[in-house]
Amino acid sequence: MTTTTEHDTTDVLVVGSGIAGCAAALAAASEGSEVLLVTKATRPDGASTDWAQGGISTTRDDPESLEEDILEASDGTADPEAVETLVEHADDAVEDVLVETLEIPFDETDGGEFDYTREAAHSKRRILHVDAATGTHILRPFLHYVDDHERIEVRQDTAALELLTDEGRVRGILTDEETTGKPIYAGATVLATGGIGALYERSTNPDDATGDGIAMAALAGADVTDLEYVQFHPTAYAGDDPFLLSEALRGEGAVLRNANGDRFMDDYHPDADLAPRDIVARAVDAEREETGEVVLDVSPLEGEFEDEFPGIAEKCRDRGIDGDAIPVAPCEHFLCGGVDVDDRGRASLEGLYAVGECARTGVHGANRLASTSLLEGLVWGLRAGEDAASDHEPTVVEAPDLRNSDPDLPDRFAAEKFTRLRQTMDEYLGLERTPDEIARASAVLRRLKGEVDAYVRTRTARDLYELRNATVAALLIARAASENEESVGCHYVEETQPTGETADD
Ligand SMILES: Cc1cc2nc3c(=O)[nH]c(=O)nc-3n(C[C@H](O)[C@H](O)[C@H](O)COP(=O)(O)OP(=O)(O)OC[C@H]3O[C@@H](n4cnc5c(N)ncnc54)[C@H](O)[C@@H]3O)c2cc1C
């Protein structure tokens, strides 16, 4: 890695330290490249990967049935070729990286075999897990491994603010390491910045999930696709400070009940409690509206709830939930769309890759199957990292002149505008949307973007850029939603109810 006082250069630059970023860094370094991984996280739990509960899917020597389940859960909208790529490379990636290199202690049966679990819409037990805290058990050793690697430098607490482009090619990023922005030039730039949960008030994601990679890529001119498919998980704790109740709970026997104590999922889908996520989420929402409450009844698990899901059981105790009935409500969880990439993570701009949740590979279509996101991040991270290593030498180009000179910027500006943004997303771009609501969201978000743009580039504060990125990502979601009139998977368009209000409200 060459460093001058003004800028840094590297062969491969990776932005983000979740499973996808770590996998890309590892693969590029294994090919002999010098890798710089920058992450705005200061702790592992800045990445959704660290929060993953249920596990990571394998094929368990039956690739066809995993392919079928992914396509079925997506309502036939997943790209069959992308699904084939995922499934073809799944077991080798899990075996080589997670089992052999990182030695992740996946749960085993008494007989010493892997203890595969099952989740909703999976036709069989094929998911590897560690308790119900699989992400933590994967990410922390992965970060240590990457950090110790001789050809990888990891820089924490460093946010990418913008992509640097020249003649249609991405040349690197501008970071917030200097108050006027610091360029890092790279032969290839891999975005692995995760999802968009922070755009919603109720989300299972960490605060870092502000859609940075998607916004930066779109602003640089890269194609983004399928952004209307925001997945809402059916079972998050319904109270303040929501947390996820993994689908593995239902896979192991927990059931949903409405306020009358009745099970209801049979009325919505033949697979009842194990139906695809979008269907269960809308059913939970409808039953909450009709009866007042939905609970996840974990009594069928008997003693196994505490033993097998200790992290979730602890969160329940922390919230004062006593007994087997946990109040649940849908909650933003995952973005199926993102930066449009091919089977090696290559985006539409030369020199740019995207992997993990910020990318749209086609694997999830309109609705993701449980426990395929960690797998997608791992498989595409490895493929993109390997490909990026064969890319060009870094080239130094002109970087924008950022200033840090706006004393008038109200300190609370970013926080206040973020609140407005989240309210807009919750209200108008939630589980179900009407065309009116989508138009209303677009109008509010356009105004917000105007206000934010007036400040960006006059001040390099990270929260201002996160707000800018979140606003751009939100506008792109609204635009995608407005352009797709068909209700499919996570995108459910209700008929407009006449309200007498205008789209400018
Ligand atoms: C509660 C929860 C449970 C889940 N359970 C499962 C599960 O059981 N199985 C499964 O397959 N999936 C699960 N998922 C989904 C899965 O965890 C995520 O989709 C996946 O981990 C995303 O990985 P990633 O590497 O793409 O992004 P992340 O892990 O989110 O990492 C993104 C990284 O990018 C960094 N970053 C963001 N913007 C910038 C920037 N501008 N500059 C520098 N760095 C930046 C962040 O700090 C972070 O380090 C779960 C998600 C959540 C939230």
The ligand as an SDF file (V2000), in Angstrom:
LIG
                    3D

 53 58  0  0  0  0  0  0  0  0999 V2000
  -31.3250   -9.0690   13.6620 C   0  0  0  0  0  0  0  0  0  0  0  0
  -30.9230   -9.6840   12.3450 C   0  0  0  0  0  0  0  0  0  0  0  0
  -30.9520  -11.0660   12.2170 C   0  0  0  0  0  0  0  0  0  0  0  0
  -30.5800  -11.6570   11.0030 C   0  0  0  0  0  0  0  0  0  0  0  0
  -30.5280  -13.0260   10.9140 N   0  0  0  0  0  0  0  0  0  0  0  0
  -30.0460  -13.5940    9.7700 C   0  0  0  0  0  0  0  0  0  0  0  0
  -29.8280  -14.9950    9.6980 C   0  0  0  0  0  0  0  0  0  0  0  0
  -30.0450  -15.7380   10.6530 O   0  0  0  0  0  0  0  0  0  0  0  0
  -29.3610  -15.5000    8.5330 N   0  0  0  0  0  0  0  0  0  0  0  0
  -29.0870  -14.7320    7.4290 C   0  0  0  0  0  0  0  0  0  0  0  0
  -28.6650  -15.2500    6.3930 O   0  0  0  0  0  0  0  0  0  0  0  0
  -29.2700  -13.3850    7.4940 N   0  0  0  0  0  0  0  0  0  0  0  0
  -29.7170  -12.8100    8.6330 C   0  0  0  0  0  0  0  0  0  0  0  0
  -29.8790  -11.4540    8.6930 N   0  0  0  0  0  0  0  0  0  0  0  0
  -29.4950  -10.6380    7.5330 C   0  0  0  0  0  0  0  0  0  0  0  0
  -27.9850  -10.5860    7.4400 C   0  0  0  0  0  0  0  0  0  0  0  0
  -27.4400  -10.5360    8.7340 O   0  0  0  0  0  0  0  0  0  0  0  0
  -27.5080   -9.3690    6.6630 C   0  0  0  0  0  0  0  0  0  0  0  0
  -28.2440   -9.2070    5.4810 O   0  0  0  0  0  0  0  0  0  0  0  0
  -26.0370   -9.5770    6.2740 C   0  0  0  0  0  0  0  0  0  0  0  0
  -25.2860   -9.8740    7.4380 O   0  0  0  0  0  0  0  0  0  0  0  0
  -25.5000   -8.3450    5.5880 C   0  0  0  0  0  0  0  0  0  0  0  0
  -24.1120   -8.4880    5.4970 O   0  0  0  0  0  0  0  0  0  0  0  0
  -23.2660   -7.3480    4.7840 P   0  0  0  0  0  0  0  0  0  0  0  0
  -21.8400   -7.7550    4.9140 O   0  0  0  0  0  0  0  0  0  0  0  0
  -23.8020   -7.0930    3.4460 O   0  0  0  0  0  0  0  0  0  0  0  0
  -23.5770   -6.0210    5.6230 O   0  0  0  0  0  0  0  0  0  0  0  0
  -23.3710   -5.6940    7.1750 P   0  0  0  0  0  0  0  0  0  0  0  0
  -23.0860   -6.9120    7.9540 O   0  0  0  0  0  0  0  0  0  0  0  0
  -24.5080   -4.8540    7.5910 O   0  0  0  0  0  0  0  0  0  0  0  0
  -22.0460   -4.8110    7.1710 O   0  0  0  0  0  0  0  0  0  0  0  0
  -22.0370   -3.5310    6.5650 C   0  0  0  0  0  0  0  0  0  0  0  0
  -20.7820   -2.8230    7.0070 C   0  0  0  0  0  0  0  0  0  0  0  0
  -20.5850   -1.6410    6.2390 O   0  0  0  0  0  0  0  0  0  0  0  0
  -20.1960   -0.5850    7.1060 C   0  0  0  0  0  0  0  0  0  0  0  0
  -20.5260    0.6560    6.4150 N   0  0  0  0  0  0  0  0  0  0  0  0
  -21.7560    1.1060    6.0310 C   0  0  0  0  0  0  0  0  0  0  0  0
  -21.6500    2.2970    5.3860 N   0  0  0  0  0  0  0  0  0  0  0  0
  -20.3160    2.5980    5.3530 C   0  0  0  0  0  0  0  0  0  0  0  0
  -19.5640    3.6910    4.8430 C   0  0  0  0  0  0  0  0  0  0  0  0
  -20.1470    4.7450    4.2370 N   0  0  0  0  0  0  0  0  0  0  0  0
  -18.2230    3.6840    4.9990 N   0  0  0  0  0  0  0  0  0  0  0  0
  -17.6100    2.6620    5.6350 C   0  0  0  0  0  0  0  0  0  0  0  0
  -18.2670    1.5990    6.1530 N   0  0  0  0  0  0  0  0  0  0  0  0
  -19.6050    1.5600    5.9990 C   0  0  0  0  0  0  0  0  0  0  0  0
  -20.9670   -0.8510    8.3820 C   0  0  0  0  0  0  0  0  0  0  0  0
  -20.3680   -0.1880    9.4820 O   0  0  0  0  0  0  0  0  0  0  0  0
  -20.8000   -2.3650    8.4690 C   0  0  0  0  0  0  0  0  0  0  0  0
  -19.5590   -2.6910    9.0160 O   0  0  0  0  0  0  0  0  0  0  0  0
  -30.2190  -10.8400    9.8950 C   0  0  0  0  0  0  0  0  0  0  0  0
  -30.1970   -9.4600   10.0330 C   0  0  0  0  0  0  0  0  0  0  0  0
  -30.5250   -8.8800   11.2510 C   0  0  0  0  0  0  0  0  0  0  0  0
  -30.4610   -7.3930   11.3770 C   0  0  0  0  0  0  0  0  0  0  0  0
  1  2  1  0
  2  3  1  0
  2 52  2  0
  3  4  2  0
  4  5  1  0
  4 50  1  0
  5  6  2  0
  6  7  1  0
  6 13  1  0
  7  8  2  0
  7  9  1  0
  9 10  1  0
 10 11  2  0
 10 12  1  0
 12 13  2  0
 13 14  1  0
 14 15  1  0
 14 50  1  0
 15 16  1  0
 16 17  1  0
 16 18  1  0
 18 19  1  0
 18 20  1  0
 20 21  1  0
 20 22  1  0
 22 23  1  0
 23 24  1  0
 24 25  2  0
 24 26  1  0
 24 27  1  0
 27 28  1  0
 28 29  2  0
 28 30  1  0
 28 31  1  0
 31 32  1  0
 32 33  1  0
 33 34  1  0
 33 48  1  0
 34 35  1  0
 35 36  1  0
 35 46  1  0
 36 37  1  0
 36 45  1  0
 37 38  2  0
 38 39  1  0
 39 40  1  0
 39 45  2  0
 40 41  1  0
 40 42  2  0
 42 43  1  0
 43 44  2  0
 44 45  1  0
 46 47  1  0
 46 48  1  0
 48 49  1  0
 50 51  2  0
 51 52  1  0
 52 53  1  0
M  END
$$$$
